Amino acid sequence: MKSICAVVLRLFFLMIVLFACKEEPPVKPPPVEPDGTKNTIILSVEWTDLYRINLKWNKAEEDTLNTFHYDLIRKDEAGTEVTKVFYLFGADTTYTDDNDGDSLATGTNYSYRIKAYNDNNELKDTSLTVITQTLSPTSHNISWQIDTLGQPGDFLYDVWGLDENNVWAIGYVDLPEGGSGIIKWNGTKWSTFPTFAGIKQGIFGFDENNIFVVGEFGAYGVVGIWDGGVWNVRNFFYDPIANDTVWALRGIWGNAPNDVWAVGDQGTIIHWDGIEWNKTNLGITTKITAIWGKSSNEIYLVPISGVRSSFYKFNGSEWNKIYDDIGIFSTTLWSALSGNLIIGGTSLLEYDGSSLQQVYIPGRTRGIVKVRGSNINNIFTAGDFGEITHFNGISWQDIDDFEVPNGRYRILYSVWSSQHKVFIVGVDENRAITIIGTIN
């Protein structure tokens, strides 16, 4: 009996050894792409709107003779593929996909990929697949909260944010922890933020380490650049540029942290190149309160002259006057990357690159002080006597929840919005006012 058990045990251990030593089937390597494909093509989405998607991609490294053709392959949610063929003669190209004029569907996912073929129709390069979505109209149904801040005499002139939990407003407000020319919203409450001397008039930023604030110290301009820890301040009263006065600054816009423009009184225009501020003289002697652009090669400003405004455009190398008189007194400019330029003031205008058209908003009767949006489908105006309007991508709507009658002093000086929140600041009688809306 003992010997039988020993034999069984030997057989058992032998089976374990054989099983442990058994070779697994070879793992198949992933399929190898045709020789020469390097995925050197970087495909990116520059912007989307309700009906279009704008794409950019570079030329394949091996396409040195401009002989490759490029297939742009679009796939919709149903899996339907559409291919368009391109030839590239520059380093890169952009293409706006609008379904050949029939428009893409709103609120729909689309995937894109590039395949590059040589003149022998051999696949030589590709891009990774990118997935993006067209916009949908936002809701006019907005829940509002209004608050007065600080003490009599306090005010807020401008507001800008990174997201709905990181929003900065400028002016001057006395909060329980002290007074400051800059306050910050953290998603729950406003708190003081480090500041610098001077009256703050305009704010614009790129991230939490690159925030620009402009204003005035006396009659002269002052600029503060927040680097994440301290404000780096340039006071032009003490340090004029090239013996040319930089007057009080009212507005600011930038394409990048090293490409920022500010404008102000008596035709003041200055540009930050990342190292220093330089003044541009266009012969304008009146106040400029608004500047906005889509890129370093497309920037606009509207000087004020009496009860009217002129209109200038920068093309990347020089400023040109487009209109001597746009027919309104203008204080604000804004544009999404995909949209037309919106010009606000005594009325609302839209500039499509070649002509001006008036925008009619049923119910709007008051002047517009600031226009801003998160995208083409979510634009707000704020203005005199507490009037607000909203564009949801399809229609404009007047919002009279906070409108006051003539004789009461309420000016909404500025507005900033994310996809789901909107922040409006200004003055009510002689107190700073904030209005926060939640887009439902």
Sequence and secondary structure as in RCSB ss.txt:
>XXXX:A:sequence
MKSICAVVLRLFFLMIVLFACKEEPPVKPPPVEPDGTKNTIILSVEWTDLYRINLKWNKAEEDTLNTFHYDLIRK
DEAGTEVTKVFYLFGADTTYTDDNDGDSLATGTNYSYRIKAYNDNNELKDTSLTVITQTLSPTSHNISWQIDTLG
QPGDFLYDVWGLDENNVWAIGYVDLPEGGSGIIKWNGTKWSTFPTFAGIKQGIFGFDENNIFVVGEFGAYGVVGI
WDGGVWNVRNFFYDPIANDTVWALRGIWGNAPNDVWAVGDQGTIIHWDGIEWNKTNLGITTKITAIWGKSSNEIY
LVPISGVRSSFYKFNGSEWNKIYDDIGIFSTTLWSALSGNLIIGGTSLLEYDGSSLQQVYIPGRTRGIVKVRGSN
INNIFTAGDFGEITHFNGISWQDIDDFEVPNGRYRILYSVWSSQHKVFIVGVDENRAITIIGTIN
>XXXX:A:secstr
 HHHHHHHHHHHHHHHHHHHH             TT    B EEEEEE SS EEEEEE  TT TTS  EEEEEEE
 TT  EEEEEE   SSEEEEEESTTTT   TT EEEEEEEEE TT  EEEEB  EEEE      S EEEEEEEES
STT EEEEEEEEETTEEEEEEEEEETTEEEEEEEE SS EEE    SSEEEEEEEEETTEEEEEEEETTEEEEEE
E SS EEEEETTTS BTTB  B EEEEEEEETTEEEEEEGGG EEEE SS EEE   S  S EEEEEEEETTEEE
EEEEETTEE EEEE SS EEEEES  SS EEEEE  TTS EEEEESSEEEE SS EEE   TT  S EEEEEEEE
TTEEEEEEBTT EEEE SS EEEE TT   TTS EEEEEEEE SSEEEEEEEETTEEEEEEEEE 
